[in-house]
Amino acid sequence: MFATLLANLPGMAYRCRDDERYTAEFVSEGCIALTGYAAEAFTSGNVGLGDLIEEADRPGVDREVRAARREGRPFRVRYRLRRADGAVRWVWEQGRYVLDGTGDGEHIEGFIADITQMIQVRESLAESEARYRRLVEASPIAIVLSQRGRVLFANEAAARVWGCPASALIGRDVTERLHPDDLPQALEAVRRTEGEGRDVPVQEYRLVLDDGSVREVEVIAVAARHEGRPATQIMVWDVSAARSEERLRADQAAVLERIAAGRRLEETFATIAAMVEARLPGTRCAIRLGADPPTGDSDDAGEAVVREVIRNHGGDVVAHLVLERAEARAGDAERVKAEQATLAHFAHLVAIAVEHHTMHRRLAHEATHDHLTGLPNRAQLLAYLREALGGHHRTQVAVLFCDIDDFKRVNDSFGHAAGDSVLRRVAGLVQASIRHEDLLARFSGDELVVVCSGLDAPDQVVAVAERIRRTLEEPIWVVGVELRVSVSIGIAVGQPGDPPELVLANADAAMYRAKEQGPGRIELFDARLRERAIERIQIEAGLRGAVDRDEIEVHYQPLVALAGGEVVGAEALLRWRHPELGPLEPARVIGVAEHTGLIRPLGARVLERVCRDLRAWEAAGLVPSGFSVCVNLSPRELAEPDLVSTVGEALVRTGVEPARLSFEITEDAVMGEPELAAVRLDAMKQLGVLLAVDDFGTGYSSLAYLKRFPIDWLKIDRGFIDGVGTDTNDTAIVQAILEMTRTLGLTAVAEGVETPLQAKVLRQMGCTLAQGWLWSPAVEAGELTEVLRAGRLSARRG
C-alpha cells in the first residue's frame, strides 16, 4: 500500500471461475498493459489467469487462495506473471470468493497490480530505501489517501494524530472524527479535490478522538489519482499543542503586562488571585512568598485547603498558592485534572512575577558571567586580565587557553544538551584543578581560559596545566555513556603592561599548535607561534582597513537550470587580495572576522554590494522572473540582534525586491541556539526574502530544518554530488533527497556539479537547478552581467 501511495501502478480487476485455470469471465481494461493480452483472450477461454502464473509460484498462490476460501477471508498474494511477450513481471493480487447471481456457485473477484518497479527499486536500493523510510517515519507529517470519502492509506504519523492504529483507519469515512461544525468545510474540500481536481490550501479542523478529547489539526488537501480515479491526498499537522499555547499566552497577557509595567508584586498577586477565584467558583485564593509552607491554615468548620508549591526555573521553592473552600469537593478525575492544570498555570505566572521582581540581581550577575557554566565571561576575563597586567604589578601573569578536543563529536553524537553537560562537567573539573587565587572563565564555545598570577617560573604554570590534563583523564558519564574527554592547552606568559588581547591571542595560537600535535597536548607560546600570531594579526588589521576602504569584492557563481542552461540565480562569494599575504581563502577571512567581531561590518558590506548589483541588473532588465542571489549567513551574523533590521534597511535603501535575495544557512549556524535561530529566520521570512539550507545532508539534525525553520531551498552537499552516476550510495541518497524536497514543496539545488555525467543523472532524477564548474566558476559582477545578457550558459569543455 505504501508503494501505491507513491505512484499509480498499472493493474487489472477481474472476475473468474474457481477452476484449475482460473478462467476469467471479466477483466478490466488494464489487462492489456499488465499481461499483453486483450480482454477477449481471457473471456473466450483461450488464456486462463492461472496460465500466466510462473510455475514455481503457482503452488503458493493456490495454497493461499484455498486457505482464504476455507477461512472465509480475502486472499493476498505476490507472484511472478509471464506476459504475452514473454516478459516476467512481479504482481500483487488481492481477491475474494463471492457467490454468483443465483446464489449456488462461487467465483473469485479481485485486483492484480504490477509491482515490478517497486521490487526492482527495493532490491537495487535497499539501503537507500531503508534510509528514506527512516526519514519518512521521523517526519511529523501525517499522510492519508482517500477516495470517495473513504481512507485508503494512513501512515504511522496519521495513526498518532487519530489516536488509533493505522489499520483501524482504513475504510473509514475520512470525515468521521471531525467536529460537527467543521464538517461542511471538509466536505467542500473533498469536493474540490476529487470533483474539480483543485488543491485546497491550509485549513484548520478539530478531530474528536475515541476518548472524547479534541485535537486541533492543520490540513492540506491535494488532488490525486488512485487506480485512474480521482482521490485526495491529505497531509495533516497536529497543532493542538501550538493552539493550546496560543490560548495560554492570551491568558497570561494581562498578568504579564502588569509585570512588564513594573507594578508592585502585591498588586500582581492580587490580580492573579482574582483570576483564579473567577475560574474556580467558591474558592478563596492567597499567594504567600517564601520557601516554608504557610502556617495558620485550618480545616475548622469543614474548610478544605489546597496548596500549590511554586518553584522558580532553578527548582527552588519561592512561594505557595493557597486555595480555601467552604467544604471539600468531590469530582471526577477530569475535573480534578483541569483544576490542577489551572493551579499550575497561575503558579507559573506567580513564578514569573517573583523572578521579574528579583531580575535586577540576576542581570548584574549575567552581565559578567556565562549562563551555562556560571563562570566569568569574556568581558570579565578581559577586565581581570587588564588589572592583573597593570603597570603597578611586578609579577608575570600566565594565561592557559583550554579547548575541549573533538567537542563537535559529542554534540553530533549525543545532542547539544549532552554537549552542555560535558562542558559544565569539564569546567567543574578544571576549577577543581587550579589554585583558589586563579581565575577560570569561559571564553567562547568550548574554550575555557585560566589566568594565573603571582608565578615565579614558567614551570609552575606548566604544572597547573598538567594537573588539569591529569584530572580529565578520568571518564565522564553523560546520558548513561562513559566519555573520555581531553583538552588542548596553550600557554602564554604576559609581562606587566602587555595588552590583555595580545596575551590571549598568544595563548590562543599556542592552543591551536597543541591541537595540531594531537589531543590532550600542552604547548607553550614561542617565537615560531609568534610569527603565526603576527600573521593572524596582519589579516585582522588588514581586514579592518579593507572593510573601511571598501576593498572587499563580491564574485558570483551562476545558478543554472539543468534542462537548458538558463541562468536563474547566483551565489555571492567574498573575495579579498591581501596587500602582503596575497589572495586569501574566504574561509580564512571569515574565521578571522568571526573571531574578531568584524563579521558584522563585513557582512553588511557584502549585502550592500549584492543589493547594488541586483538593482543595476533589474534596472537593465537583465534578470528574469524568479532570479535571486544567495548570500551566506555565518553563525555569528545569525546571532546578531539587528540582523533583520540590517537586511530590511538594505532592501529599502536599494529598492531591491525582497524575493531577489536568498540567505544560506548551515547546520552550525542554527543548532547552537535553535530557538534564537527560529525567531531570527521567521523575522527574515516576514521581510519576503528566501531561505536556503546549505550543504544539506551532512549533519545529524538536517531534518530539523524542515520542520522548525521556514526553508525554501535545499542545496545538496557537493560531497554527494561527486558520486552521482558513479557511486550507488551517493546516487541513492541524492534521489531520496530530491523525492523528499518534491514531497515537501521545496526547491533542490545541486552544488559542485563538475561533469556532464553528473548533470545528466541529476536531470534524469528530476533535479532542476545546479551550480558548479561545469558551467562557470565564481566571476566578477561585470562578467555575470554579460552572462545575464546571453541568458544561458553552456557546459564547459575540458
Residue pairs with C-beta under 8 A, 6 or more apart in sequence:
1 152
1 153
2 153
2 155
3 9
3 115
3 118
4 113
4 152
4 153
4 226
5 143
5 145
5 153
5 233
7 117
8 225
8 226
8 227
8 228
9 113
9 114
9 115
9 117
9 118
10 30
10 33
10 34
10 113
10 114
11 28
11 30
11 34
11 111
11 112
11 113
11 114
11 227
12 27
12 28
12 30
12 31
12 34
12 35
12 111
12 112
12 113
13 26
13 27
13 28
13 30
13 109
13 110
13 111
14 24
14 26
14 27
14 28
14 31
14 42
14 49
14 95
14 108
14 109
14 110
14 111
14 112
15 24
15 25
15 26
15 107
15 108
15 109
16 22
16 23
16 24
16 25
16 48
16 49
16 107
16 108
17 23
17 24
17 25
17 107
17 108
18 69
18 97
18 106
18 107
18 108
20 50
21 48
21 49
21 50
21 51
22 48
22 49
22 50
22 108
23 42
23 45
23 48
23 49
24 42
24 43
24 48
24 49
25 43
25 107
26 43
27 39
27 42
27 43
29 39
31 37
31 38
31 39
31 42
32 38
32 39
33 114
34 81
34 83
34 89
34 91
34 112
34 114
35 47
35 52
35 81
35 83
35 84
36 83
36 84
36 85
36 87
37 47
37 84
41 47
42 48
42 49
50 58
52 81
52 82
52 83
53 61
53 79
53 80
53 81
53 82
54 79
54 80
54 81
54 82
54 88
56 80
57 79
57 80
58 79
60 77
60 79
61 77
61 79
61 93
64 75
64 76
64 77
65 75
65 77
65 95
65 108
67 75
68 74
68 75
68 95
68 96
68 97
69 97
69 106
72 97
73 96
74 94
74 95
74 96
75 93
75 94
75 95
75 96
75 110
76 92
76 93
76 94
77 92
77 93
78 90
78 91
78 92
78 93
78 115
79 90
79 91
79 93
80 88
80 89
80 90
80 91
81 88
81 89
81 90
81 91
81 112
82 88
83 89
89 114
89 116
90 114
90 115
90 116
90 118
90 119
91 112
91 113
91 114
91 115
91 116
92 112
92 113
92 115
93 110
93 111
93 112
93 113
94 110
94 111
95 108
95 109
95 110
95 111
96 108
96 109
96 110
97 106
97 107
97 108
98 106
98 107
98 108
98 109
99 105
99 106
99 107
100 106
100 107
121 129
122 129
124 728
125 728
125 732
125 735
127 729
127 732
128 729
128 732
128 733
128 735
128 736
131 732
131 733
131 736
132 736
132 739
132 740
135 703
135 736
135 740
136 155
137 156
137 157
138 703
139 157
139 703
139 706
139 707
140 157
140 237
140 238
140 707
141 157
141 235
141 236
141 237
142 154
142 155
142 157
142 158
142 160
142 161
142 235
142 236
142 237
142 238
143 153
143 154
143 155
143 157
143 158
143 233
143 234
143 235
143 236
144 151
144 153
144 154
144 155
144 158
144 169
144 174
144 233
144 234
144 236
145 151
145 152
145 153
145 154
145 224
145 226
145 231
145 232
145 233
145 234
146 152
146 174
146 190
146 231
146 232
146 234
147 194
147 226
147 229
147 230
147 231
147 232
148 194
149 173
149 174
149 175
149 190
150 171
150 172
150 173
150 174
151 169
151 170
151 171
151 172
151 173
151 174
152 170
152 226
152 231
153 170
154 162
154 166
154 169
154 170
155 166
156 166
157 236
158 166
158 169
158 236
159 165
159 166
159 168
159 169
160 238
161 207
161 215
161 217
161 236
161 238
162 169
162 177
162 207
162 209
163 209
163 210
163 211
163 213
163 215
164 210
174 186
174 190
174 232
174 234
175 183
175 186
175 187
175 190
177 207
177 208
177 209
178 186
178 205
178 206
178 207
178 208
179 205
179 206
179 207
179 208
179 214
181 206
182 205
182 206
185 203
185 205
186 205
189 200
189 203
189 219
189 221
189 232
190 221
190 232
192 198
192 200
192 221
192 223
193 199
193 200
193 221
193 222
193 223
193 224
193 230
193 231
193 232
194 223
194 230
194 231
194 232
195 230
196 223
197 223
197 230
198 223
199 220
199 221
199 222
199 223
200 219
200 220
200 221
200 222
201 220
202 218
202 219
202 220
203 218
203 219
203 220
203 221
204 216
204 217
204 218
204 219
204 239
205 216
205 217
205 219
206 214
206 215
206 216
206 217
207 214
207 215
207 216
207 217
208 214
209 215
214 240
215 238
215 240
216 238
216 239
216 240
216 243
217 236
217 237
217 238
217 239
217 240
218 236
218 237
218 239
219 234
219 235
219 236
219 237
220 234
220 235
221 232
221 233
221 234
222 232
222 233
222 234
222 235
223 230
223 231
223 232
223 233
224 230
224 231
224 232
224 233
225 231
248 345
251 345
252 349
254 271
254 275
255 268
255 271
255 272
255 275
255 349
255 352
255 353
256 349
256 352
258 267
258 268
258 271
259 268
259 352
259 353
259 356
260 356
265 353
265 354
265 357
268 353
269 287
269 350
269 353
272 285
272 287
272 346
272 349
272 350
272 353
273 285
273 286
273 287
274 285
275 346
276 283
276 285
276 321
276 323
276 342
276 343
276 346
277 283
277 284
277 285
279 342
280 323
280 339
280 342
282 325
282 326
283 323
283 324
283 325
284 323
284 324
284 325
285 321
285 322
285 323
285 324
286 294
286 321
286 322
286 324
287 319
287 320
287 321
287 322
287 350
288 294
288 319
288 320
288 322
289 318
289 319
289 354
290 318
290 319
290 320
291 316
291 317
291 318
293 307
293 320
294 307
294 320
294 322
297 305
297 322
297 324
298 305
299 305
301 326
302 326
302 327
302 328
303 324
303 325
303 326
303 327
304 324
304 325
304 327
304 328
304 329
305 322
305 323
305 324
305 325
306 322
306 323
306 324
306 325
306 343
307 320
307 321
307 322
307 323
308 320
308 321
308 322
308 323
308 343
308 344
308 347
309 317
309 320
309 347
310 317
310 318
310 319
310 320
310 321
310 347
310 350
310 351
310 354
311 317
311 318
311 351
312 318
312 351
312 354
312 355
313 351
313 355
318 351
318 354
318 355
319 350
319 351
319 354
321 343
321 346
321 347
321 350
323 343
331 339
355 362
367 379
368 376
368 377
368 379
368 380
369 375
369 376
369 377
369 380
370 376
370 377
370 441
370 442
372 420
372 423
372 424
372 442
373 423
373 424
373 427
373 442
375 427
375 431
375 440
375 441
375 442
375 448
376 384
376 439
376 440
376 441
376 442
377 441
377 442
378 441
378 442
378 443
378 444
380 441
381 439
381 441
381 443
381 449
381 451
382 500
382 501
382 504
384 439
384 441
384 451
385 397
385 399
385 451
385 494
385 500
385 503
385 504
386 500
388 397
388 451
388 453
389 397
389 494
389 495
389 496
389 497
389 498
389 499
389 500
389 503
390 496
390 497
391 496
391 497
393 453
393 496
394 496
395 453
395 454
395 455
395 456
395 496
396 455
396 493
396 494
396 495
396 496
397 451
397 452
397 453
397 455
397 493
397 494
397 503
398 451
398 452
398 455
398 458
398 460
398 461
398 464
398 491
398 492
398 493
398 494
399 449
399 450
399 451
399 452
399 491
399 492
399 493
399 494
399 503
399 504
399 506
399 507
400 449
400 450
400 451
400 452
400 461
400 464
400 465
400 468
400 489
400 490
400 491
400 507
401 443
401 447
401 449
401 489
401 490
401 491
401 492
401 504
401 507
401 508
401 510
401 511
402 430
402 447
402 448
402 449
402 450
402 468
402 487
402 488
402 489
402 511
403 446
403 447
403 448
403 487
403 488
403 511
403 515
404 422
404 423
404 426
404 446
404 485
404 486
404 487
405 485
405 486
405 487
405 488
405 515
405 519
405 520
406 519
407 419
407 422
407 423
407 445
407 446
410 418
410 419
410 422
410 478
410 483
411 418
411 419
411 671
412 699
412 700
413 700
414 478
414 479
414 481
416 671
416 672
418 478
418 479
419 446
421 478
421 479
422 476
422 478
422 483
422 485
423 446
425 476
425 478
425 485
426 448
426 472
426 476
426 485
426 487
427 440
427 442
427 448
429 468
429 471
429 472
430 440
430 448
430 450
430 468
430 471
430 472
430 487
431 440
432 471
433 464
433 467
433 468
433 471
434 440
434 450
434 452
434 464
434 467
434 468
435 452
435 464
437 453
437 454
438 450
438 451
438 452
438 453
438 464
439 450
439 451
440 448
440 449
440 450
441 448
441 449
441 451
442 448
442 449
443 449
443 504
448 487
449 504
449 507
450 464
450 468
452 460
452 461
452 464
455 461
455 493
458 491
458 493
458 524
461 491
461 493
462 491
462 522
462 524
465 489
465 491
465 522
466 522
468 487
468 489
469 486
469 487
469 489
469 520
469 522
472 485
472 486
472 487
472 520
473 486
475 482
475 483
475 484
476 482
476 483
476 484
476 485
477 483
486 519
486 520
487 520
488 511
488 514
488 515
488 519
488 520
488 521
488 522
488 523
489 511
489 514
489 521
489 522
489 523
490 507
490 508
490 509
490 510
490 511
490 512
490 513
490 514
490 522
490 523
490 525
491 507
491 510
491 522
491 523
491 524
491 525
492 503
492 504
492 506
492 507
492 509
492 510
492 524
492 525
493 503
493 525
494 500
494 502
494 503
494 506
505 533
505 536
505 537
506 525
506 529
506 530
506 533
507 525
508 533
509 525
509 529
509 530
509 532
509 533
509 536
510 523
510 524
510 525
510 529
511 523
512 532
513 523
513 529
513 532
514 521
514 522
514 523
515 521
517 523
523 529
525 533
535 581
536 592
538 578
538 580
538 581
539 578
539 581
539 584
539 588
539 589
539 592
540 592
540 596
540 598
542 578
542 579
542 580
542 581
543 576
543 589
543 592
543 593
543 596
543 598
543 602
544 598
545 551
546 552
546 576
547 598
547 601
547 602
547 605
550 605
551 576
552 574
552 575
552 576
552 602
552 605
552 606
552 609
553 574
553 575
553 576
553 609
553 780
554 572
554 573
554 574
554 575
554 606
554 609
554 610
554 613
554 781
555 572
555 573
555 575
555 778
555 779
555 780
555 781
556 570
556 571
556 572
556 573
556 613
556 629
556 778
556 779
556 780
556 781
556 784
557 570
557 571
557 573
557 771
557 772
557 776
557 777
557 778
557 779
558 567
558 569
558 570
558 771
558 775
558 776
558 779
558 784
558 787
558 793
559 567
559 568
559 569
559 570
559 571
559 630
559 749
559 769
559 770
559 771
560 566
560 567
560 568
560 769
560 770
560 771
560 775
560 792
560 793
561 568
561 768
561 769
562 750
562 759
562 762
562 763
562 767
562 768
562 769
562 770
563 763
563 768
564 792
565 775
565 792
565 793
565 794
565 795
566 624
566 791
566 792
567 627
567 787
567 788
567 791
567 792
567 793
568 624
568 626
568 627
568 769
569 626
569 627
569 628
569 629
569 630
569 662
569 769
570 629
570 630
570 784
571 629
571 630
571 632
571 664
571 771
571 778
572 606
572 609
572 610
572 629
572 630
572 631
572 632
573 586
573 632
573 778
574 586
574 589
574 590
574 602
574 606
575 583
575 586
575 778
576 583
576 584
576 589
577 583
577 584
578 584
589 602
590 599
590 634
592 598
593 599
593 602
593 634
594 634
594 635
594 636
597 636
599 634
599 636
599 637
600 636
600 637
600 640
603 633
603 634
603 637
604 646
604 650
606 631
607 631
607 646
607 647
607 650
608 650
608 654
610 629
610 631
610 661
611 650
611 651
611 653
611 654
611 656
611 661
612 654
613 629
613 781
613 784
614 623
614 629
614 654
614 656
614 660
614 661
615 654
615 655
615 656
616 785
617 623
617 785
617 788
618 656
618 657
618 660
620 785
622 785
622 788
622 789
623 660
623 788
624 791
627 660
628 659
628 660
628 661
628 662
628 690
629 660
629 661
629 662
630 662
630 663
630 664
630 692
631 661
631 662
631 663
631 664
632 663
632 664
632 694
633 643
633 663
633 664
633 665
633 669
634 669
635 666
635 668
635 669
635 672
637 643
638 665
638 669
638 670
638 677
638 680
639 673
639 676
639 680
640 646
643 680
643 684
644 680
644 683
644 684
644 687
647 661
647 663
647 684
647 687
647 689
648 687
650 656
651 658
651 661
651 687
651 689
657 688
658 687
658 688
658 689
659 688
659 689
659 690
661 689
661 690
662 689
662 690
662 691
662 692
662 712
662 713
663 684
663 689
663 690
663 691
663 692
664 692
664 693
664 694
664 715
665 677
665 681
665 691
665 692
665 693
665 694
665 709
666 693
666 694
666 695
667 693
667 695
667 698
667 699
667 701
667 702
667 705
668 699
669 677
670 677
670 678
670 681
670 705
670 709
671 677
671 699
671 701
671 704
674 704
674 708
677 709
678 708
678 709
681 691
681 709
681 710
682 710
684 691
685 691
685 710
690 712
690 713
691 709
691 710
691 711
691 712
691 713
692 711
692 712
692 713
692 714
692 715
692 749
693 702
693 705
693 711
693 713
693 714
693 715
694 715
694 751
695 715
695 717
695 718
695 751
696 702
696 705
696 714
696 715
696 716
696 717
696 737
697 716
697 717
697 719
697 720
697 733
697 737
698 717
698 719
705 711
706 740
706 744
706 746
711 746
712 746
712 747
713 746
713 747
713 748
713 749
714 737
714 741
714 746
714 747
714 748
714 749
715 748
715 749
715 751
716 734
716 737
716 748
716 749
716 750
716 751
717 751
718 751
718 752
718 772
720 730
720 733
720 734
720 737
721 730
721 734
721 750
721 751
721 752
721 753
721 758
721 762
721 772
722 730
722 752
722 754
723 729
723 730
723 731
724 730
724 731
724 734
724 750
724 757
724 758
724 761
724 762
725 731
725 755
725 757
725 758
725 760
725 761
726 757
731 761
734 750
734 762
734 765
734 767
735 765
737 748
738 748
738 765
738 766
738 767
741 747
741 748
742 766
747 768
747 769
748 767
748 768
748 769
749 769
749 770
749 771
750 758
750 762
750 767
750 769
750 770
750 771
750 772
751 770
751 771
751 772
752 771
752 772
752 773
753 759
753 762
753 770
753 771
753 772
753 773
753 774
753 775
754 772
754 773
754 774
755 774
756 774
756 795
758 774
759 770
759 774
759 795
762 770
773 796
774 795
774 796
775 793
775 794
775 795
775 796
776 787
776 793
776 796
779 787
787 793
